[in-house]
Amino acid sequence: MADWDDMRVFLAVARDESLSRAGRRLRLDPATLGRRITRLEARLGARLFARSAQGYALTEAGARLLRHVTDAETALTSAEDALRAGPGGISGQVRIGAPDGCANYLLPQVLAAICDDNPGLEVQIVALPRVFNLSRREADLAIAVSAPTTGRLSVQKITDYRLHLAAAKGWLDRQPPLDSLHALRGHRMIGYIPDMIHDKELDYLAELGVDQVALASNSVSVQLNWVRQGAGVGVVHDFALPAAPGVVRVLADAFSLTRSFYLIRHADDRRLGRLDRFAAALVAGLRREVARREALAV
């Protein structure tokens, strides 16, 4: 019979599909992991992975085992949480993936407040401008700007948020009047790197008919810092404006965008009371923080 430590190794390799990635997760060298997987397969009398140059892919037997081991992991996590946190509390580590605009301007204060209320909680923010793979446990929860339509995922809309054109007031004072959307063509534009826009909801400038961006980055924070430095005009989240004194909205009556944040969880995690409580606090906190910061931006 395999012990739980064997199952932890199996889970890591199944989720990462790679001995090297799983090794980094478990802090074990790949050769050791390979030997342990081979011993586990011999003990169970079944081949769990198909090895190839691309990595480790689950066989049919491995996929069956994964379902049972995931259920066991969920039960163990719930039991540990109940003992550590007590009724209603949240403890342990939670990793949340989010686009960098949300990660920089909303999550720090929201998550700090949640941790104040739950001293046993440890939170990690992974700020990356891409979709997270929850099946591989890159994060426990993820925030996205569009709702996924495939995968065993649970999706909840968090809130809408607004974006406007913005520029530094000092820069505007030195430019010809910017009194219409047509006049934008005479000004330097700041935006995303076109071939690195991973979600159509982020293709803001396409709605303006702008096809050339003089200053581009895949980071919202870099774009806002360019705007702050008086480098040009960009599309900025209203909730980010309070962090950028001297930056003002431009042509707000002529151009405004509304987008949404969604909370995404793996379907199996809906049985975890700890993550349910964390998700509820996160959603409530983000709704309050977006409303508060957008009110300051007007």
C-alpha positions as CSV (number, residue, x, y, z in Angstrom):
1,M,0.0,0.0,0.0
2,A,1.3,3.5,-0.9
3,D,1.5,6.1,1.8
4,W,0.4,9.8,1.5
5,D,4.0,11.0,0.8
6,D,3.8,8.8,-2.4
7,M,0.5,10.4,-3.3
8,R,2.0,13.9,-2.9
9,V,4.7,12.9,-5.4
10,F,2.1,11.5,-7.8
11,L,0.0,14.6,-7.5
12,A,2.9,17.0,-8.2
13,V,4.0,15.0,-11.3
14,A,0.4,14.6,-12.6
15,R,-0.3,18.4,-12.3
16,D,3.1,19.6,-13.6
17,E,3.5,16.9,-16.3
18,S,7.2,17.2,-15.7
19,L,9.7,15.8,-13.2
20,S,11.7,19.1,-13.2
21,R,8.7,21.3,-12.5
22,A,7.3,18.9,-9.9
23,G,10.8,18.7,-8.3
24,R,10.8,22.5,-7.9
25,R,7.4,22.3,-6.3
26,L,8.5,19.6,-3.8
27,R,12.1,20.6,-3.5
28,L,13.3,17.2,-4.7
29,D,15.6,16.5,-7.6
30,P,14.0,15.1,-10.7
31,A,16.0,11.8,-10.6
32,T,14.6,11.1,-7.1
33,L,11.1,11.8,-8.3
34,G,11.5,9.5,-11.3
35,R,12.6,6.6,-9.0
36,R,9.7,7.2,-6.7
37,I,7.2,7.2,-9.5
38,T,8.7,4.0,-10.8
39,R,8.5,2.4,-7.4
40,L,4.9,3.5,-6.9
41,E,3.9,2.0,-10.3
42,A,5.5,-1.3,-9.3
43,R,3.8,-1.3,-5.9
44,L,0.4,-0.6,-7.5
45,G,1.0,-2.9,-10.4
46,A,-0.1,-0.2,-12.9
47,R,1.6,2.2,-15.3
48,L,0.5,5.7,-14.2
49,F,2.4,7.9,-16.7
50,A,3.3,7.7,-20.3
51,R,6.9,9.1,-20.6
52,S,7.9,11.1,-23.7
53,A,10.2,14.0,-24.6
54,Q,7.3,16.3,-23.9
55,G,7.0,15.1,-20.3
56,Y,4.8,12.8,-18.2
57,A,1.2,12.3,-19.3
58,L,-1.3,10.4,-17.2
59,T,-2.4,7.0,-18.5
60,E,-6.0,5.8,-18.0
61,A,-5.0,4.2,-14.8
62,G,-3.2,7.3,-13.7
63,A,-6.3,9.4,-14.4
64,R,-8.4,7.1,-12.3
65,L,-6.0,7.3,-9.4
66,L,-5.8,11.1,-9.7
67,R,-9.6,11.4,-9.1
68,H,-9.3,9.4,-5.8
69,V,-6.1,11.2,-4.6
70,T,-7.6,14.6,-5.3
71,D,-10.6,13.7,-3.2
72,A,-8.3,12.5,-0.4
73,E,-6.3,15.8,-0.6
74,T,-9.5,17.8,-0.4
75,A,-10.6,15.9,2.7
76,L,-7.3,16.2,4.4
77,T,-7.1,20.0,3.7
78,S,-10.5,20.5,5.1
79,A,-9.7,18.6,8.2
80,E,-6.5,20.5,8.8
81,D,-8.2,23.8,8.3
82,A,-11.0,23.0,10.7
83,L,-8.5,22.2,13.4
84,R,-6.3,25.2,12.8
85,A,-8.8,28.0,12.2
86,G,-11.7,27.0,14.3
87,P,-15.3,27.7,13.2
88,G,-15.5,30.4,10.6
89,G,-11.8,31.2,10.4
90,I,-9.4,30.9,7.5
91,S,-5.9,29.5,7.8
92,G,-3.1,28.0,5.8
93,Q,-1.7,29.2,2.5
94,V,-3.7,30.5,-0.4
95,R,-2.2,31.5,-3.8
96,I,-4.1,33.7,-6.1
97,G,-3.3,34.5,-9.7
98,A,-4.4,37.8,-11.1
99,P,-3.7,40.3,-14.0
100,D,-1.2,42.9,-12.9
101,G,-3.7,45.8,-12.8
102,C,-5.8,44.0,-10.2
103,A,-2.7,42.6,-8.5
104,N,-1.1,46.0,-8.1
105,Y,-4.0,48.4,-7.4
106,L,-6.7,46.3,-5.7
107,L,-5.4,43.0,-4.2
108,P,-2.8,44.4,-1.7
109,Q,-5.2,46.3,0.4
110,V,-8.1,43.8,0.1
111,L,-5.9,40.8,1.0
112,A,-4.2,42.7,3.9
113,A,-7.6,43.3,5.4
114,I,-8.6,39.6,5.0
115,C,-5.3,38.6,6.7
116,D,-5.9,41.1,9.5
117,D,-9.1,39.2,10.3
118,N,-7.5,35.8,9.9
119,P,-4.0,35.7,11.6
120,G,-3.4,32.1,10.5
121,L,-3.7,32.9,6.8
122,E,-0.8,33.2,4.4
123,V,-1.5,34.7,1.0
124,Q,0.6,34.7,-2.2
125,I,-0.2,36.9,-5.2
126,V,1.1,35.8,-8.6
127,A,0.8,38.8,-10.9
128,L,1.0,37.7,-14.5
129,P,-0.7,38.9,-17.6
130,R,-2.0,35.5,-18.7
131,V,-4.5,32.8,-17.9
132,F,-3.6,30.5,-15.0
133,N,-3.8,26.7,-15.1
134,L,-5.7,25.8,-12.0
135,S,-5.5,22.1,-12.8
136,R,-1.8,22.2,-12.4
137,R,-2.2,24.2,-9.2
138,E,-0.4,27.2,-10.4
139,A,-2.8,29.0,-8.1
140,D,-5.7,28.1,-5.8
141,L,-7.9,30.8,-7.3
142,A,-7.5,33.1,-10.2
143,I,-9.0,36.4,-11.3
144,A,-9.5,36.9,-15.0
145,V,-11.1,39.5,-17.3
146,S,-13.2,37.0,-19.2
147,A,-15.0,33.9,-18.1
148,P,-13.5,30.6,-19.4
149,T,-15.9,28.3,-21.2
150,T,-14.0,25.0,-21.0
151,G,-12.5,23.0,-18.2
152,R,-13.8,21.7,-14.8
153,L,-13.9,25.2,-13.4
154,S,-16.2,27.2,-11.2
155,V,-16.7,30.8,-12.4
156,Q,-18.2,33.8,-10.4
157,K,-18.5,37.3,-11.6
158,I,-16.9,39.7,-9.1
159,T,-17.7,43.2,-10.4
160,D,-17.6,45.5,-13.4
161,Y,-14.9,48.2,-13.6
162,R,-14.4,51.2,-15.9
163,L,-11.5,52.5,-18.0
164,H,-10.9,55.8,-19.7
165,L,-8.3,57.6,-21.8
166,A,-5.9,59.4,-19.5
167,A,-2.8,61.6,-19.6
168,A,-0.6,63.7,-17.3
169,K,-2.0,67.1,-16.8
170,G,1.4,68.7,-17.4
171,W,1.7,66.9,-20.7
172,L,-1.7,67.9,-21.8
173,D,-0.9,71.6,-21.1
174,R,2.0,71.4,-23.6
175,Q,0.0,69.7,-26.4
176,P,-2.4,71.0,-29.0
177,P,-6.0,70.8,-27.8
178,L,-7.3,67.2,-27.4
179,D,-10.9,67.9,-28.0
180,S,-12.1,64.9,-30.0
181,L,-11.3,61.3,-30.6
182,H,-10.1,62.2,-34.0
183,A,-7.4,64.4,-32.5
184,L,-5.8,61.4,-30.8
185,R,-4.1,60.6,-34.1
186,G,-1.8,63.5,-33.6
187,H,-0.7,62.3,-30.1
188,R,1.6,59.5,-29.0
189,M,-0.4,56.5,-27.8
190,I,0.5,54.0,-25.0
191,G,-0.9,50.5,-24.8
192,Y,-0.4,46.8,-24.9
193,I,2.1,45.0,-27.2
194,P,-0.2,43.9,-29.9
195,D,1.0,40.3,-30.2
196,M,1.0,39.8,-26.5
197,I,-2.7,40.6,-25.9
198,H,-3.8,37.3,-24.4
199,D,-7.5,38.2,-24.1
200,K,-9.6,40.2,-26.5
201,E,-11.1,42.1,-23.5
202,L,-7.7,43.8,-23.2
203,D,-7.6,45.1,-26.8
204,Y,-8.7,48.6,-25.8
205,L,-7.2,50.6,-28.5
206,A,-8.9,48.5,-31.3
207,E,-12.2,50.1,-30.2
208,L,-10.7,53.5,-31.0
209,G,-9.4,52.4,-34.4
210,V,-5.8,52.9,-33.2
211,D,-3.5,50.3,-34.9
212,Q,-0.1,51.7,-34.0
213,V,1.2,52.1,-30.4
214,A,4.4,54.1,-30.0
215,L,5.0,52.9,-26.4
216,A,3.8,49.4,-25.6
217,S,4.1,47.0,-22.7
218,N,2.3,43.8,-21.5
219,S,2.2,45.4,-18.0
220,V,-0.6,47.8,-16.9
221,S,1.7,49.3,-14.4
222,V,4.4,50.1,-17.0
223,Q,1.8,51.7,-19.2
224,L,0.5,53.8,-16.3
225,N,4.0,54.9,-15.4
226,W,4.5,56.1,-19.0
227,V,1.3,58.1,-18.7
228,R,2.5,59.6,-15.4
229,Q,5.8,60.6,-16.9
230,G,4.0,62.6,-19.6
231,A,4.9,60.2,-22.4
232,G,1.5,60.2,-24.1
233,V,-2.1,59.1,-23.8
234,G,-3.2,55.6,-22.6
235,V,-6.3,53.7,-21.6
236,V,-6.2,53.5,-17.8
237,H,-8.3,51.7,-15.2
238,D,-10.3,54.2,-13.1
239,F,-9.4,52.3,-10.0
240,A,-5.7,52.9,-10.7
241,L,-6.0,56.7,-11.1
242,P,-5.9,57.5,-7.3
243,A,-2.4,56.0,-7.4
244,A,-1.3,58.4,-10.1
245,P,-1.5,62.0,-8.9
246,G,-1.4,64.5,-11.8
247,V,-3.0,62.0,-14.2
248,V,-6.5,63.0,-15.4
249,R,-9.1,61.4,-17.6
250,V,-9.3,62.6,-21.2
251,L,-12.4,62.7,-23.4
252,A,-14.4,60.9,-20.7
253,D,-17.7,61.7,-22.4
254,A,-16.6,60.4,-25.8
255,F,-14.8,57.2,-24.7
256,S,-15.4,54.8,-21.8
257,L,-15.0,51.1,-21.5
258,T,-16.6,48.7,-19.0
259,R,-15.0,45.4,-18.3
260,S,-15.5,42.7,-15.6
261,F,-13.4,40.6,-13.2
262,Y,-14.2,36.9,-12.7
263,L,-13.2,34.6,-9.9
264,I,-12.2,31.2,-11.2
265,R,-11.7,28.1,-9.1
266,H,-11.2,24.4,-9.8
267,A,-14.5,22.6,-9.6
268,D,-13.1,20.1,-7.0
269,D,-12.2,23.0,-4.7
270,R,-15.9,23.9,-4.1
271,R,-16.0,21.4,-1.3
272,L,-13.3,23.2,0.6
273,G,-14.9,25.4,3.3
274,R,-11.6,27.3,3.7
275,L,-11.6,28.4,0.1
276,D,-15.3,29.1,0.1
277,R,-14.8,31.5,3.0
278,F,-11.7,33.1,1.4
279,A,-13.5,33.5,-1.9
280,A,-16.5,35.2,-0.2
281,A,-14.2,37.6,1.6
282,L,-12.2,38.3,-1.5
283,V,-15.2,39.0,-3.7
284,A,-16.8,41.3,-1.1
285,G,-13.5,43.2,-0.6
286,L,-12.9,43.7,-4.3
287,R,-16.3,45.0,-4.9
288,R,-15.9,47.6,-2.1
289,E,-12.4,48.6,-3.2
290,V,-13.3,49.0,-6.9
291,A,-16.3,51.2,-5.9
292,R,-14.2,53.2,-3.5
293,R,-11.3,53.9,-5.9
294,E,-13.5,54.6,-8.9
295,A,-15.4,57.2,-6.8
296,L,-12.0,58.9,-6.1
297,A,-11.2,59.0,-9.8
298,V,-14.2,61.0,-10.9
